[in-house]
Amino acid sequence: MSTAVMVLPFPDLSPQSKGRLAGLFEALEGLTFTYGQVVILNKIIVHGDASATAANILTQEKLFRLGFASCIFGIGCHLAWALLFYELFKPVSRRVSAFAVFVILVGCAVQAVTTLLYLAPLLVLKGGSALSGFNVAQINSLAYALLRVNGLAFDIYLVFFGLWCLLSGYLISRSIFMPQIIGVLLAIDGVGWMLYIAPPIADRLFLFIAVAAGLAEIPLQLWLLIMGVNSERWRQQAGAHVH
């Protein structure tokens, strides 16, 4: 005799509690991954100077490793809120919600590659005998090149994140348990991030993208953290979806 046990990643929480958890994990992901990938690297990288960048990595190794750990933590939070969003919005459209969670899982995989490339320069600079065939200038240049590839990988992640924002904005705008305006703003924000697939356009429209992100992502996080979702209306839409 065998028994099948289904283990859920989240307990049987109310929709409002799931919404607040989603907001919490989304905020944590944004803070930690951005801290490692943007804030710390901006302190480390000296643009156009491989030797100075290498010196910063080695002299600030603890800070550099903290950034790596922060990125890893951020990816874990990202997986959590992606699943919570699926749970929250599948009553609106199971197919679109499933597609959105698939997109962000691919995005998380790209984040993981980005994080590996984050650590790679330190491994190169401390490679020792494994890189004995290279002189110091060549090693520094290789480490700097890996940081450039890290930046490109991060831009690719932003494209997947933008598609997720577009899909999630659609779901929010079609829901009856969250403000539709947040969904519209999030969809616009998503289009902005998706422009990172064409860097010249993204560079010219960076101010627009930054404003759209501020108007959409911050209100979304605050709404989820403070209000969650309207549990009664969520159950109403879930019931209508079933029937």
Secondary structure, DSSP 8 states (H G I E B T S, - for coil): --------SS-S--HHHHHHHHHHHHHHHHHHHHIIIIIIHHHH--TT-HHHHHHHHHHTHHHHHHHHHHHHHHHHHHHHHHHHHHHHHTTT-HHHHHHHHHHHHHHHHHHHHHHHHHHHHHHHHT-GGGGTTS-HHHHHHHHHHHHHHHHHHHHHHHHHHHHHHHHHHHHHHH-SSS-HHHHHHHHHHHHHHHGGGSHHHHHHTHHHHHHHHHHHHHHHHHHHHHT---HHHHHHHHHHHH-
